[in-house]
Amino acid sequence: MGAFENFSGKISAQIFKQNLLNRYGAKRKEVICGPKFGVDTAVIDLGNGSALAISSDPLTLIPSLGMKVSAWLSIHLLVNDMCTTGFAPQYAQFVLNLPSNLSREQFDEYWQYIHDLCETLDVSITGGHTGQVPGQDSTISGGGTMFLQAQKDKILTSNLAQDGDSLILTKGAALSSTSLLAMAFPDYVRRNLGETKFQKAINNFWKLSVLPEAMLASTNLNHKSELRAMHDVTEGGVYGAINEMADASGLGFVINRTKIPVLNEIREVAELFKIDPLISIGAGALLLSVKKELEKPLLQLYEQHNIEACCIGNFTSSQTKEIICQNGDVIPFEFDGKDPYWEAFYNALKSGIS
Protein backbone atom coordinates (compact mmCIF):
# COMPACT_ATOMS: atom_id res chain seq x y z
CA MET A 1 0.00 0.00 0.00
CA GLY A 2 1.29 3.46 -0.90
CA ALA A 3 1.20 6.74 0.96
CA PHE A 4 -2.28 8.10 1.67
CA GLU A 5 -1.44 11.31 -0.19
CA ASN A 6 0.71 11.88 -3.23
CA PHE A 7 2.60 14.84 -1.81
CA SER A 8 4.62 15.76 1.25
CA GLY A 9 3.72 18.24 3.94
CA LYS A 10 0.56 19.02 5.85
CA ILE A 11 -2.56 17.03 4.94
CA SER A 12 -5.26 18.66 2.83
CA ALA A 13 -8.68 19.83 3.98
CA GLN A 14 -10.19 16.85 2.17
CA ILE A 15 -8.11 14.32 4.13
CA PHE A 16 -8.86 16.19 7.34
CA LYS A 17 -12.59 15.92 6.66
CA GLN A 18 -12.45 12.28 5.58
CA ASN A 19 -10.10 10.85 8.20
CA LEU A 20 -10.10 13.17 11.21
CA LEU A 21 -13.31 15.17 11.36
CA ASN A 22 -15.49 14.30 14.38
CA ARG A 23 -13.03 11.65 15.58
CA TYR A 24 -11.69 13.61 18.53
CA GLY A 25 -12.04 11.21 21.41
CA ALA A 26 -14.31 12.10 24.29
CA LYS A 27 -16.42 15.25 24.16
CA ARG A 28 -15.81 17.62 27.06
CA LYS A 29 -17.88 20.75 27.56
CA GLU A 30 -14.90 22.85 28.65
CA VAL A 31 -13.32 22.59 25.16
CA ILE A 32 -14.34 25.94 23.68
CA CYS A 33 -12.41 25.56 20.42
CA GLY A 34 -11.31 22.10 19.35
CA PRO A 35 -9.76 20.72 16.14
CA LYS A 36 -10.70 22.66 13.00
CA PHE A 37 -8.91 22.87 9.66
CA GLY A 38 -7.29 26.30 9.45
CA VAL A 39 -7.44 26.88 13.23
CA ASP A 40 -4.05 26.42 14.86
CA THR A 41 -4.99 26.83 18.52
CA ALA A 42 -7.33 24.99 20.85
CA VAL A 43 -9.00 26.81 23.74
CA ILE A 44 -10.07 25.19 27.02
CA ASP A 45 -12.27 26.90 29.61
CA LEU A 46 -10.55 26.89 33.02
CA GLY A 47 -13.41 28.59 34.85
CA ASN A 48 -13.47 31.99 36.59
CA GLY A 49 -13.26 33.79 33.25
CA SER A 50 -9.90 32.22 32.34
CA ALA A 51 -8.95 29.87 29.50
CA LEU A 52 -5.97 27.85 28.30
CA ALA A 53 -4.81 28.15 24.67
CA ILE A 54 -2.74 25.31 23.20
CA SER A 55 -0.93 24.84 19.90
CA SER A 56 1.40 22.17 18.48
CA ASP A 57 3.83 22.05 15.56
CA PRO A 58 6.67 19.86 14.28
CA LEU A 59 10.21 20.60 15.40
CA THR A 60 12.88 21.13 12.76
CA LEU A 61 16.40 19.73 12.75
CA ILE A 62 18.52 20.32 9.64
CA PRO A 63 22.18 19.59 10.58
CA SER A 64 23.47 20.93 7.25
CA LEU A 65 22.02 24.35 8.08
CA GLY A 66 23.23 24.31 11.67
CA MET A 67 21.68 24.06 15.10
CA LYS A 68 20.93 27.77 15.44
CA VAL A 69 18.85 27.86 12.24
CA SER A 70 17.05 24.65 13.25
CA ALA A 71 16.20 25.91 16.72
CA TRP A 72 15.13 29.34 15.47
CA LEU A 73 12.73 27.77 13.00
CA SER A 74 11.35 25.30 15.56
CA ILE A 75 10.64 27.87 18.26
CA HIS A 76 9.35 30.72 16.13
CA LEU A 77 6.89 28.54 14.21
CA LEU A 78 5.39 27.49 17.54
CA VAL A 79 5.35 31.06 18.85
CA ASN A 80 3.79 32.33 15.61
CA ASP A 81 0.79 30.04 16.09
CA MET A 82 0.37 30.99 19.73
CA CYS A 83 0.54 34.76 19.30
CA THR A 84 -2.40 34.69 16.87
CA THR A 85 -4.49 34.37 20.05
CA GLY A 86 -3.51 37.94 20.86
CA PHE A 87 -1.21 36.76 23.66
CA ALA A 88 2.36 35.49 23.90
CA PRO A 89 3.08 31.87 24.90
CA GLN A 90 4.03 31.06 28.48
CA TYR A 91 4.88 27.33 28.61
CA ALA A 92 6.26 24.66 26.27
CA GLN A 93 6.66 20.89 26.01
CA PHE A 94 8.97 19.21 23.50
CA VAL A 95 9.15 15.67 22.13
CA LEU A 96 12.54 15.10 20.47
CA ASN A 97 12.88 12.10 18.13
CA LEU A 98 16.47 12.70 17.12
CA PRO A 99 18.38 10.89 14.35
CA SER A 100 20.78 8.26 15.69
CA ASN A 101 23.75 9.87 13.90
CA LEU A 102 23.29 13.19 15.72
CA SER A 103 26.30 13.72 17.96
CA ARG A 104 26.10 14.60 21.65
CA GLU A 105 27.79 17.91 20.84
CA GLN A 106 25.22 18.75 18.16
CA PHE A 107 22.37 17.89 20.51
CA ASP A 108 23.88 20.04 23.24
CA GLU A 109 24.19 22.98 20.84
CA TYR A 110 20.62 22.52 19.54
CA TRP A 111 19.14 22.37 23.01
CA GLN A 112 21.13 25.36 24.20
CA TYR A 113 19.59 27.44 21.40
CA ILE A 114 16.12 26.10 22.28
CA HIS A 115 16.67 27.08 25.92
CA ASP A 116 18.07 30.52 25.05
CA LEU A 117 15.18 31.36 22.72
CA CYS A 118 12.56 30.24 25.24
CA GLU A 119 14.28 32.18 28.01
CA THR A 120 14.36 35.33 25.86
CA LEU A 121 10.67 34.89 25.00
CA ASP A 122 9.75 34.25 28.68
CA VAL A 123 8.55 30.72 27.88
CA SER A 124 9.04 28.09 30.58
CA ILE A 125 9.88 24.56 29.35
CA THR A 126 7.78 22.23 31.47
CA GLY A 127 8.69 18.78 30.11
CA GLY A 128 8.50 16.39 27.19
CA HIS A 129 10.48 13.40 25.90
CA THR A 130 13.96 13.05 24.38
CA GLY A 131 15.31 10.08 22.45
CA GLN A 132 17.16 8.93 19.35
CA VAL A 133 15.44 6.90 16.63
CA PRO A 134 17.36 4.55 14.28
CA GLY A 135 16.59 5.31 10.64
CA GLN A 136 15.18 8.74 11.43
CA ASP A 137 16.62 10.90 8.65
CA SER A 138 13.81 13.45 8.27
CA THR A 139 14.23 17.18 8.87
CA ILE A 140 11.34 16.80 11.36
CA SER A 141 12.80 15.88 14.74
CA GLY A 142 9.64 15.58 16.81
CA GLY A 143 7.01 18.01 17.96
CA GLY A 144 6.43 20.89 20.33
CA THR A 145 3.39 22.24 22.16
CA MET A 146 3.02 25.70 23.64
CA PHE A 147 0.44 26.94 26.15
CA LEU A 148 -0.84 30.21 27.53
CA GLN A 149 -3.46 31.23 30.05
CA ALA A 150 -5.50 34.38 29.43
CA GLN A 151 -8.91 35.99 29.85
CA LYS A 152 -11.36 33.70 28.08
CA ASP A 153 -13.33 36.34 26.18
CA LYS A 154 -10.12 37.97 24.89
CA ILE A 155 -8.53 34.92 23.23
CA LEU A 156 -8.67 35.10 19.44
CA THR A 157 -8.85 32.20 17.00
CA SER A 158 -8.57 32.30 13.20
CA ASN A 159 -12.24 31.37 12.67
CA LEU A 160 -13.58 34.69 14.01
CA ALA A 161 -13.19 36.82 10.85
CA GLN A 162 -16.33 38.74 9.85
CA ASP A 163 -18.00 39.92 6.65
CA GLY A 164 -16.47 43.19 5.42
CA ASP A 165 -13.29 42.89 7.48
CA SER A 166 -10.12 44.21 5.89
CA LEU A 167 -7.44 41.59 5.38
CA ILE A 168 -4.02 42.91 6.38
CA LEU A 169 -0.78 41.11 5.44
CA THR A 170 2.56 41.85 7.11
CA LYS A 171 5.93 41.55 5.34
CA GLY A 172 5.16 39.51 2.21
CA ALA A 173 5.11 36.15 0.47
CA ALA A 174 7.49 33.17 0.68
CA LEU A 175 9.98 34.54 3.23
CA SER A 176 10.74 31.16 4.79
CA SER A 177 10.62 28.89 1.73
CA THR A 178 12.99 31.00 -0.36
CA SER A 179 15.39 31.75 2.51
CA LEU A 180 15.62 28.05 3.41
CA LEU A 181 16.22 27.05 -0.22
CA ALA A 182 18.98 29.66 -0.46
CA MET A 183 20.55 28.40 2.78
CA ALA A 184 20.33 24.76 1.71
CA PHE A 185 21.76 25.30 -1.78
CA PRO A 186 24.02 28.36 -1.45
CA ASP A 187 26.42 27.71 -4.34
CA TYR A 188 23.55 27.16 -6.78
CA VAL A 189 21.83 30.40 -5.73
CA ARG A 190 25.07 32.41 -5.76
CA ARG A 191 25.97 31.08 -9.20
CA ASN A 192 22.59 31.96 -10.69
CA LEU A 193 21.59 35.11 -8.80
CA GLY A 194 24.82 36.58 -7.47
CA GLU A 195 26.13 37.26 -3.98
CA THR A 196 23.92 40.27 -3.20
CA LYS A 197 20.64 38.49 -3.97
CA PHE A 198 21.86 35.41 -2.09
CA GLN A 199 22.65 37.44 1.05
CA LYS A 200 19.29 39.21 0.92
CA ALA A 201 17.49 35.89 0.54
CA ILE A 202 19.17 34.23 3.52
CA ASN A 203 18.82 37.33 5.69
CA ASN A 204 15.04 37.03 5.30
CA PHE A 205 15.19 33.89 7.45
CA TRP A 206 15.75 35.98 10.59
CA LYS A 207 12.47 37.84 9.95
CA LEU A 208 10.32 34.75 10.59
CA SER A 209 8.80 35.91 13.88
CA VAL A 210 5.35 37.51 13.72
CA LEU A 211 5.24 38.09 17.47
CA PRO A 212 6.02 41.86 17.23
CA GLU A 213 3.21 42.65 14.77
CA ALA A 214 0.72 40.36 16.53
CA MET A 215 1.37 41.95 19.92
CA LEU A 216 1.29 45.48 18.47
CA ALA A 217 -2.15 44.90 16.97
CA SER A 218 -3.33 43.07 20.09
CA THR A 219 -2.37 45.86 22.49
CA ASN A 220 -3.80 48.68 20.35
CA LEU A 221 -7.06 47.19 19.09
CA ASN A 222 -9.98 45.76 21.03
CA HIS A 223 -10.13 42.00 20.73
CA LYS A 224 -13.02 40.64 18.65
CA SER A 225 -14.78 44.00 18.12
CA GLU A 226 -11.85 45.60 16.21
CA LEU A 227 -9.17 42.93 15.83
CA ARG A 228 -11.27 39.92 14.86
CA ALA A 229 -8.78 37.19 13.99
CA MET A 230 -5.17 36.47 13.07
CA HIS A 231 -3.52 33.60 11.19
CA ASP A 232 0.18 33.06 10.50
CA VAL A 233 1.24 32.07 6.99
CA THR A 234 2.85 28.62 6.76
CA GLU A 235 2.25 25.73 4.33
CA GLY A 236 0.30 26.76 1.28
CA GLY A 237 1.68 30.27 1.52
CA VAL A 238 -0.40 33.44 1.54
CA TYR A 239 -3.13 31.93 -0.62
CA GLY A 240 -3.37 28.82 1.54
CA ALA A 241 -3.56 30.84 4.76
CA ILE A 242 -6.28 33.15 3.37
CA ASN A 243 -8.27 30.15 2.21
CA GLU A 244 -7.94 28.42 5.60
CA MET A 245 -9.02 31.55 7.45
CA ALA A 246 -12.04 32.02 5.18
CA ASP A 247 -13.16 28.39 5.40
CA ALA A 248 -12.74 28.35 9.18
CA SER A 249 -14.87 31.51 9.45
CA GLY A 250 -17.48 30.43 6.90
CA LEU A 251 -16.67 33.35 4.59
CA GLY A 252 -15.52 34.17 1.09
CA PHE A 253 -13.02 36.83 0.02
CA VAL A 254 -11.85 39.20 -2.66
CA ILE A 255 -8.05 39.49 -2.87
CA ASN A 256 -6.00 41.85 -5.03
CA ARG A 257 -3.05 39.74 -6.17
CA THR A 258 -0.98 42.79 -7.10
CA LYS A 259 -1.12 44.02 -3.48
CA ILE A 260 0.71 40.95 -2.11
CA PRO A 261 4.38 41.96 -1.69
CA VAL A 262 6.99 39.67 -3.27
CA LEU A 263 10.51 41.03 -2.78
CA ASN A 264 12.85 40.86 -5.78
CA GLU A 265 15.20 38.33 -4.20
CA ILE A 266 12.24 36.18 -3.17
CA ARG A 267 10.75 36.27 -6.65
CA GLU A 268 14.09 35.30 -8.23
CA VAL A 269 14.80 32.44 -5.82
CA ALA A 270 11.25 31.21 -6.38
CA GLU A 271 11.75 31.30 -10.16
CA LEU A 272 15.09 29.51 -9.83
CA PHE A 273 13.49 26.60 -7.93
CA LYS A 274 10.26 26.78 -9.96
CA ILE A 275 7.92 27.47 -7.03
CA ASP A 276 5.03 29.92 -6.88
CA PRO A 277 5.74 32.33 -4.00
CA LEU A 278 2.03 32.90 -3.33
CA ILE A 279 1.45 29.24 -2.42
CA SER A 280 4.85 28.40 -0.89
CA ILE A 281 5.60 28.20 2.84
CA GLY A 282 5.52 31.77 4.08
CA ALA A 283 6.37 31.81 7.79
CA GLY A 284 7.15 35.37 8.84
CA ALA A 285 3.99 36.84 7.37
CA LEU A 286 0.85 37.43 9.43
CA LEU A 287 -2.75 37.80 8.26
CA LEU A 288 -5.06 39.98 10.33
CA SER A 289 -8.82 40.31 9.93
CA VAL A 290 -9.60 43.84 11.10
CA LYS A 291 -12.81 45.89 11.25
CA LYS A 292 -12.83 48.03 8.09
CA GLU A 293 -12.67 51.33 9.98
CA LEU A 294 -9.49 50.23 11.78
CA GLU A 295 -7.54 49.35 8.63
CA LYS A 296 -5.82 52.72 8.17
CA PRO A 297 -5.00 53.30 11.88
CA LEU A 298 -3.42 49.84 12.09
CA LEU A 299 -1.35 50.37 8.93
CA GLN A 300 -0.19 53.74 10.27
CA LEU A 301 0.76 52.09 13.55
CA TYR A 302 2.81 49.47 11.73
CA GLU A 303 4.52 52.16 9.67
CA GLN A 304 5.49 54.00 12.86
CA HIS A 305 7.14 50.80 14.12
CA ASN A 306 8.87 50.00 10.78
CA ILE A 307 6.74 46.92 10.18
CA GLU A 308 5.81 46.41 6.52
CA ALA A 309 2.09 45.78 6.08
CA CYS A 310 -0.67 46.40 3.55
CA CYS A 311 -4.34 45.65 2.93
CA ILE A 312 -4.69 42.95 0.29
CA GLY A 313 -8.48 42.54 0.23
CA ASN A 314 -11.48 41.79 2.39
CA PHE A 315 -13.70 38.98 3.61
CA THR A 316 -17.27 38.63 2.32
CA SER A 317 -20.42 36.96 3.60
CA SER A 318 -20.72 35.19 0.25
CA GLN A 319 -18.51 32.09 0.20
CA THR A 320 -17.34 33.11 -3.30
CA LYS A 321 -13.56 33.41 -3.48
CA GLU A 322 -12.14 35.82 -6.04
CA ILE A 323 -8.76 37.16 -7.13
CA ILE A 324 -8.26 40.54 -8.79
CA CYS A 325 -5.49 40.24 -11.40
CA GLN A 326 -3.00 42.86 -12.58
CA ASN A 327 -5.14 43.78 -15.59
CA GLY A 328 -8.18 44.24 -13.37
CA ASP A 329 -9.85 40.98 -14.36
CA VAL A 330 -11.56 39.09 -11.56
CA ILE A 331 -11.02 35.32 -11.60
CA PRO A 332 -12.17 32.51 -9.30
CA PHE A 333 -9.67 31.53 -6.60
CA GLU A 334 -8.15 28.10 -7.22
CA PHE A 335 -5.69 26.23 -5.01
CA ASP A 336 -5.36 22.46 -4.67
CA GLY A 337 -3.60 22.64 -1.28
CA LYS A 338 -0.26 21.44 -2.66
CA ASP A 339 2.68 23.53 -1.48
CA PRO A 340 5.53 23.30 -4.06
CA TYR A 341 8.33 23.89 -1.53
CA TRP A 342 8.78 20.28 -0.42
CA GLU A 343 9.05 18.88 -3.93
CA ALA A 344 11.48 21.63 -4.92
CA PHE A 345 13.65 20.98 -1.86
CA TYR A 346 13.83 17.21 -2.33
CA ASN A 347 14.31 17.46 -6.11
CA ALA A 348 17.25 19.82 -5.56
CA LEU A 349 18.65 17.44 -2.96
CA LYS A 350 18.36 14.45 -5.31
CA SER A 351 19.96 16.34 -8.18
CA GLY A 352 23.09 16.87 -6.11
CA ILE A 353 23.24 20.67 -6.37
CA SER A 354 24.75 22.50 -3.42
Secondary structure, DSSP 8 states (H G I E B T S, - for coil): ---SSSS-SS--HHHIIIIITT--SS--TTEEE--BTTB--EEEEEETTEEEEEEEEEEE--GGG-HHHHHHHHHHHHHHHHHTTTS---EEEEEEEEETT--HHHHHHHHHHHHHHHHHTT-EEEEEEEEEETT--SSEEEEEEEEEEEEGGG---TT---TT-EEEEES-S-HHHHHHHHHHSHHHHHHHH-HHHHHHHHHGGGG---HHHHHHHHHHS-BTTTEEEEEE--TTHHHHHHHHHHHHHT-EEEEEGGGS---HHHHHHHHHTT--GGGS--TT-EEEEE-GGGHHHHHHHHHHTT--EEEEEEEESS--EEEE-TTS-EEE----S--SHHHHHHHHHHHT--
